[in-house]
Amino acid sequence: MIVAGASVQGTGHLAAGRDCQDAFRAADLGDAVVLAVADGAGSRERSALGAHLAVDTACRVLAEEIPGPHEPPAAWTGWAAARGARLVADHLRAAEGILRAAGPPARSGPAEPAEPCGLPRAIQEPSAPPVDTGALAATVAAAVLRPPWVVFVAVGDCFGTVLTRKAADPGPPPGPGGPPPEAAERCHLVLPPPAPGGPGPVFLSSPGAALRVRSFAVWEPELTGVVLATDGCTALTLDHPSARALPPQAGPLPSERFFCGLAATLRANGGDAEPLRALLSGPEAARTGDDLTVLCALTDGW
């Protein structure tokens, strides 16, 4: 498979002097690929670390015990739900470990008074104080591509698109020695971002995050690729329904110009991500001040 990804620091983050708080990671397992993108909360100073932790955890959790391509739908959907819950639990456990290892803030006041036994109260009662895992707040979207199946697991506002093969219009027969008709791809927004005006963002560290995981499996015999993106990419990669003369309730639509054009470019150059980075750094992408991350996997044999 061809796997390519890029992260670009948003103009708003550049102006504010903040580093890129997005992260992405992929794991090529041979007959399957695991993809993950994450977006750290801009209001938290350590959220970039949280985003990297999220994609590392997602790739580890989703690389385990992947069902076979001929397993029934119930096996895939059950596996997706279980992996989603596991992702949240493992991320929180790892975040707590990191924060505890960093230690509590330095004390500036007088030493804690001793109890009658002569030992400070903290030594007599060694229970660990609670930690704020929200310091590493991040959203995440992950996908497992094992044709003809794709599994999506997401917490928060990252989104995902599936590419499928479209039969070419045969047209008139080619002349002697002429090229055969070229095939084309379609794009389908199967993991949309949350609708505007809904509840606030959900992070892996949010209370009840395990109950708000989006997980599902897609069976698609014409599958040719998967693309994940962070929410900073919406203006660049998604079209308003009015662009196709549809009512607003139709929701955002994937831009064929972006997704199908990107897939064609990556297939032609063997997966060089530089054109993708250029797209994320171009004038159209500058409309958003947020960081932009796109990660994709394209099947072989196209």
C-alpha positions as CSV (number, residue, x, y, z in Angstrom):
1,M,0.0,0.0,0.0
2,I,1.0,3.6,-0.5
3,V,0.9,5.5,2.8
4,A,1.6,9.3,3.0
5,G,0.9,12.0,5.6
6,A,1.8,15.5,6.5
7,S,1.2,18.0,9.3
8,V,1.4,21.8,8.8
9,Q,1.4,24.4,11.6
10,G,-1.6,26.7,11.3
11,T,-1.3,30.4,10.6
12,G,-3.1,31.2,13.9
13,H,-0.6,29.0,15.8
14,L,2.3,30.7,14.1
15,A,1.0,34.1,15.0
16,A,0.5,33.1,18.6
17,G,3.9,31.4,18.9
18,R,2.4,28.0,19.5
19,D,3.9,24.8,18.1
20,C,2.0,22.4,15.9
21,Q,-0.4,20.4,18.2
22,D,-1.4,17.8,15.6
23,A,0.2,14.3,15.2
24,F,-0.1,11.4,12.9
25,R,1.2,7.8,12.7
26,A,0.8,4.8,10.5
27,A,1.6,1.1,11.0
28,D,2.0,-1.1,7.9
29,L,1.2,-4.7,8.9
30,G,1.6,-6.1,5.4
31,D,-2.0,-7.1,4.6
32,A,-3.4,-4.3,6.7
33,V,-2.5,-0.7,7.6
34,V,-3.4,1.2,10.7
35,L,-3.7,5.0,10.4
36,A,-4.2,7.6,13.2
37,V,-4.4,11.4,13.4
38,A,-4.9,13.5,16.5
39,D,-5.5,17.1,17.3
40,G,-4.3,18.5,20.7
41,A,-6.5,21.0,22.5
42,G,-5.2,24.5,21.7
43,S,-5.9,25.7,25.3
44,R,-3.6,23.1,26.9
45,E,0.1,23.7,26.8
46,R,0.9,19.9,26.8
47,S,-1.7,18.9,24.3
48,A,0.9,18.3,21.6
49,L,2.3,15.5,23.8
50,G,-1.3,14.3,24.2
51,A,-1.8,14.1,20.4
52,H,1.4,12.1,20.0
53,L,0.3,9.8,22.8
54,A,-3.1,9.3,21.2
55,V,-1.7,8.2,17.8
56,D,0.8,5.9,19.4
57,T,-1.9,4.3,21.5
58,A,-4.3,4.0,18.6
59,C,-1.8,2.3,16.3
60,R,-0.8,-0.1,19.1
61,V,-4.4,-1.0,20.1
62,L,-5.8,-1.3,16.6
63,A,-2.9,-3.5,15.3
64,E,-3.9,-6.3,17.7
65,E,-6.1,-9.3,16.7
66,I,-7.5,-7.7,13.5
67,P,-10.3,-9.9,12.1
68,G,-9.7,-11.6,8.8
69,P,-11.1,-10.2,5.5
70,H,-13.6,-13.1,5.3
71,E,-14.9,-12.7,8.9
72,P,-18.7,-11.8,9.1
73,P,-19.8,-8.2,9.8
74,A,-20.6,-9.0,13.4
75,A,-17.0,-9.9,14.1
76,W,-15.8,-6.6,12.6
77,T,-18.3,-4.3,14.3
78,G,-17.8,-6.0,17.7
79,W,-14.0,-5.7,17.3
80,A,-14.3,-2.0,16.4
81,A,-16.4,-1.3,19.5
82,A,-14.1,-3.2,21.8
83,R,-11.0,-1.5,20.4
84,G,-12.6,1.9,20.8
85,A,-13.2,1.4,24.5
86,R,-9.7,0.0,24.9
87,L,-8.2,3.0,23.1
88,V,-9.8,5.4,25.6
89,A,-8.8,3.3,28.6
90,D,-5.2,2.8,27.5
91,H,-4.7,6.5,26.6
92,L,-5.9,7.6,30.0
93,R,-3.7,5.1,31.8
94,A,-0.7,6.2,29.8
95,A,-1.5,9.9,30.3
96,E,-1.8,9.4,34.1
97,G,1.6,7.6,34.1
98,I,3.3,10.4,32.2
99,L,1.8,13.1,34.5
100,R,2.7,11.2,37.7
101,A,6.2,10.6,36.4
102,A,6.6,14.3,35.9
103,G,5.8,14.8,39.6
104,P,3.7,17.3,41.5
105,P,4.4,21.0,41.3
106,A,7.3,22.2,43.5
107,R,6.2,23.3,47.0
108,S,6.8,27.0,47.8
109,G,5.3,27.0,51.3
110,P,6.5,25.5,54.6
111,A,7.0,21.8,55.0
112,E,4.0,19.7,55.8
113,P,3.6,19.4,59.6
114,A,4.5,16.0,61.2
115,E,2.0,13.8,62.9
116,P,2.6,12.6,66.5
117,C,4.6,9.6,65.2
118,G,7.2,12.1,63.8
119,L,6.6,11.4,60.1
120,P,5.1,13.9,57.6
121,R,1.5,13.2,56.8
122,A,2.4,12.5,53.1
123,I,4.7,9.7,54.1
124,Q,2.2,8.1,56.4
125,E,-0.5,8.2,53.8
126,P,1.2,7.5,50.5
127,S,-2.0,7.5,48.3
128,A,-1.3,9.1,45.0
129,P,-3.0,12.5,44.4
130,P,-5.3,12.7,41.4
131,V,-3.9,14.0,38.2
132,D,-5.5,16.2,35.5
133,T,-5.4,14.1,32.3
134,G,-7.0,17.1,30.6
135,A,-3.5,18.6,30.5
136,L,-2.9,16.2,27.5
137,A,-6.3,16.7,25.9
138,A,-6.6,15.5,22.3
139,T,-9.1,14.3,19.8
140,V,-8.2,11.3,17.6
141,A,-9.4,9.4,14.5
142,A,-8.0,6.0,13.5
143,A,-8.7,3.6,10.7
144,V,-7.7,0.0,10.0
145,L,-7.6,-0.8,6.2
146,R,-7.8,-4.5,5.4
147,P,-9.6,-4.7,2.1
148,P,-12.4,-5.1,1.6
149,W,-12.9,-3.9,5.2
150,V,-12.2,-0.5,6.8
151,V,-12.8,0.1,10.5
152,F,-13.0,3.6,12.0
153,V,-12.6,4.6,15.6
154,A,-12.8,8.3,16.7
155,V,-13.2,10.5,19.6
156,G,-13.8,14.2,18.8
157,D,-13.9,16.2,15.6
158,C,-11.4,14.5,13.3
159,F,-12.9,13.0,10.2
160,G,-12.4,10.3,7.6
161,T,-13.1,9.7,3.9
162,V,-13.1,6.4,1.9
163,L,-12.0,6.2,-1.8
164,T,-13.6,3.7,-4.1
165,R,-13.1,2.6,-7.7
166,K,-15.4,4.0,-10.3
167,A,-15.8,2.2,-13.7
168,A,-14.5,4.4,-16.4
169,D,-16.7,5.6,-19.2
170,P,-15.7,3.4,-22.1
171,G,-16.3,6.0,-24.7
172,P,-15.3,5.3,-28.3
173,P,-12.9,2.4,-28.8
174,P,-9.3,3.5,-28.8
175,G,-7.4,3.5,-32.0
176,P,-4.7,0.9,-32.7
177,G,-2.0,1.1,-30.0
178,G,-4.1,3.7,-28.1
179,P,-4.3,3.7,-24.3
180,P,-7.2,1.9,-22.6
181,P,-9.8,4.0,-20.8
182,E,-8.6,5.3,-17.5
183,A,-10.3,4.4,-14.3
184,A,-11.3,7.0,-11.7
185,E,-12.1,7.2,-8.0
186,R,-15.0,8.4,-5.9
187,C,-14.7,9.8,-2.4
188,H,-17.2,9.3,0.4
189,L,-17.2,11.1,3.7
190,V,-18.0,8.2,6.1
191,L,-16.7,9.7,9.3
192,P,-18.0,13.3,9.3
193,P,-17.0,16.0,11.7
194,P,-19.6,16.9,14.4
195,A,-22.3,19.2,13.2
196,P,-21.8,23.0,13.9
197,G,-23.7,24.2,17.0
198,G,-23.6,20.9,18.7
199,P,-22.0,20.0,22.1
200,G,-18.5,21.2,22.8
201,P,-15.5,19.2,21.7
202,V,-15.0,15.7,23.1
203,F,-11.4,14.7,24.1
204,L,-10.0,11.4,25.1
205,S,-9.7,12.8,28.6
206,S,-13.2,14.2,28.7
207,P,-15.6,12.6,31.3
208,G,-17.5,9.8,29.7
209,A,-15.3,9.7,26.6
210,A,-15.6,5.9,26.4
211,L,-19.4,6.4,25.9
212,R,-18.9,8.9,23.1
213,V,-16.5,6.8,20.9
214,R,-17.6,6.6,17.2
215,S,-16.7,3.1,15.9
216,F,-18.0,1.2,12.9
217,A,-16.9,-1.1,10.1
218,V,-17.4,-0.6,6.3
219,W,-17.3,-3.4,3.8
220,E,-16.5,-2.1,0.3
221,P,-15.4,-4.5,-2.5
222,E,-14.3,-1.5,-4.6
223,L,-12.2,0.1,-1.8
224,T,-9.1,1.9,-3.1
225,G,-8.1,4.1,-0.1
226,V,-8.8,5.8,3.2
227,V,-8.0,9.4,4.2
228,L,-8.0,10.8,7.7
229,A,-7.8,14.5,8.6
230,T,-7.9,16.8,11.6
231,D,-10.7,19.5,11.9
232,G,-8.3,22.2,10.7
233,C,-8.7,20.8,7.2
234,T,-12.4,21.2,6.9
235,A,-12.3,24.4,4.8
236,L,-9.8,22.9,2.4
237,T,-11.2,19.4,2.0
238,L,-15.0,19.6,2.5
239,D,-17.6,21.4,0.3
240,H,-20.7,23.0,1.5
241,P,-23.8,21.2,0.1
242,S,-24.7,24.3,-1.9
243,A,-21.7,23.6,-4.1
244,R,-23.7,20.7,-5.5
245,A,-27.1,22.4,-5.3
246,L,-28.1,20.4,-2.2
247,P,-29.9,21.7,0.9
248,P,-27.8,22.5,4.0
249,Q,-29.2,19.5,5.9
250,A,-27.3,17.3,3.4
251,G,-24.2,18.1,5.5
252,P,-20.6,18.6,4.4
253,L,-19.4,16.8,1.3
254,P,-15.9,15.6,0.5
255,S,-14.1,17.6,-2.2
256,E,-13.4,15.3,-5.1
257,R,-10.9,17.9,-6.4
258,F,-8.9,17.5,-3.2
259,F,-9.3,13.8,-2.3
260,C,-9.3,12.2,-5.8
261,G,-6.6,14.7,-7.0
262,L,-4.4,13.8,-4.0
263,A,-4.8,10.1,-4.6
264,A,-3.9,10.4,-8.3
265,T,-0.8,12.5,-7.4
266,L,0.4,10.0,-4.8
267,R,-0.1,7.0,-7.1
268,A,1.9,8.8,-9.8
269,N,4.8,9.8,-7.6
270,G,5.0,6.6,-5.5
271,G,3.8,8.1,-2.2
272,D,6.0,11.2,-2.0
273,A,4.2,13.4,0.6
274,E,5.7,16.7,-0.5
275,P,2.7,17.6,-2.8
276,L,0.4,17.0,0.2
277,R,2.5,19.2,2.4
278,A,2.3,21.9,-0.4
279,L,-1.5,21.6,-0.4
280,L,-1.7,22.0,3.3
281,S,0.5,25.1,3.1
282,G,-1.2,26.8,0.2
283,P,-3.4,29.9,0.1
284,E,-6.7,28.0,0.4
285,A,-5.4,26.2,3.6
286,A,-4.5,29.6,5.1
287,R,-8.2,30.4,5.6
288,T,-8.0,28.4,8.9
289,G,-5.7,29.3,11.7
290,D,-5.6,25.8,13.0
291,D,-3.0,23.1,12.4
292,L,-3.7,20.8,9.4
293,T,-3.0,17.1,9.2
294,V,-3.9,14.6,6.5
295,L,-2.9,10.9,6.4
296,C,-3.9,8.4,3.8
297,A,-3.4,4.8,2.6
298,L,-4.0,3.7,-1.0
299,T,-4.4,0.1,-2.1
300,D,-2.0,-1.5,-4.5
301,G,-3.0,-2.8,-7.9
302,W,-4.8,0.3,-9.1
